Amino acid sequence: MRGKPDEDASMGQPKGHVRPLLWSSGCLVLPVLGLAYWIGQSHPLAGVLLSGLAVLLAPVPSLLFIHRQRSRMVADMEKAEEVAAQLRLQLETVRYRTSRLREELQAADRQARLSHQLTLLGQFTAGFMHEFNNPLAIVTGRIEVLLEERKGDAALRADLEQMLKETRYMSSIASTLLQALRRERGGEVFEASAPQKALEDALSAVRPSAERQGIRVEEQIFEVPRVDVPEHVVGEVVRGLLNNALEALKGREEAVVWVRLGPYRTAGAKVVVRVEDNGPGVPESIRRHLFEPFVAQSSGRERLGLGLFLAASLLDIYDGGIRYETREGGGASFVIELPPARFTRGQPYHWFAGGASE
């Protein structure tokens, strides 16, 4: 390695055994000059011409040597530029790989922090659900008693029945919340649900808020088969999407939310529900992370907590799914896919697949 700088410094200079030859090449003209002197005694013009020719030929060996050295230097420079280009390319490759590794490390660090957050959240939720279910059960029981005691008051009974329905709905959601966080399917046996009813219940729950904000809610619901998903799960997912749409449409003129339950045409295909709005849509920067927890930027649809993550997790438990699409004409479109229930001897397929028997 130490000899390389000396070698580079001597590049273009004649080697030790070449210098004497280069200097002695000038002596080749001496015989020609002697011949010119001899001829010049009898023919002066010829002697002058011959002497001039000798003078012209004298630097020819040096010029040839310089040309050769120049060609060699040009070749060495081209080779050095090629090596430099390769080194620059390697450097860029190293920088790119370093950047990718840094991004992967940051992503792994975020994932580790997220896993820790979810673990803590699961522990917190388990304790919270235990404390939450106790008073909820008391309220539910008291409402049932009041229904028995106030049989003659039709108006009060209607309110109590609605309250009982909501408390039971809260209890069902509380029982599946931990399943969503843990991504574990519960061992409960449930009836195949009618998505039409779940959508109507969700719409009736959010319609008063929509009317207060001046937001028009349009529905298009077709007859479809029952689905192999609990009714309260379908209702919770749709209700969450409707609340997100109302939040995104705040202060927007001519705001509209569409809820569509598509017609069922192909046996075995997923039942499709669409919740759409003509709001600002979801920023492209967070679409890839839309169904991950704790995605946040600033406000509105750029601030995501656990809602969409829980919706996706719940649907995934029951072999369903949810995805985001850009709506034509602007806005957002969330597509929910629900597996149709297969009935055998009057019971849902999952009831038999779980090992239950009559």
Secondary structure as GFF3:
##gff-version 3
##sequence-region A 1 358
A	DSSP	alpha_helix	3	9	.	.	.	ID=ss1
A	DSSP	alpha_helix	18	24	.	.	.	ID=ss2
A	DSSP	three_ten_helix	25	28	.	.	.	ID=ss3
A	DSSP	alpha_helix	29	42	.	.	.	ID=ss4
A	DSSP	alpha_helix	44	57	.	.	.	ID=ss5
A	DSSP	alpha_helix	60	149	.	.	.	ID=ss6
A	DSSP	alpha_helix	154	182	.	.	.	ID=ss7
A	DSSP	alpha_helix	195	213	.	.	.	ID=ss8
A	DSSP	beta_strand	216	221	.	.	.	ID=ss9
A	DSSP	alpha_helix	231	248	.	.	.	ID=ss10
A	DSSP	beta_strand	256	261	.	.	.	ID=ss11
A	DSSP	beta_strand	271	277	.	.	.	ID=ss12
A	DSSP	three_ten_helix	284	289	.	.	.	ID=ss13
A	DSSP	three_ten_helix	300	302	.	.	.	ID=ss14
A	DSSP	alpha_helix	307	317	.	.	.	ID=ss15
A	DSSP	beta_strand	321	326	.	.	.	ID=ss16
A	DSSP	beta_strand	332	338	.	.	.	ID=ss17
A	DSSP	beta_strand	343	344	.	.	.	ID=ss18
A	DSSP	beta_strand	347	348	.	.	.	ID=ss19
A	DSSP	alpha_helix	349	353	.	.	.	ID=ss20
###
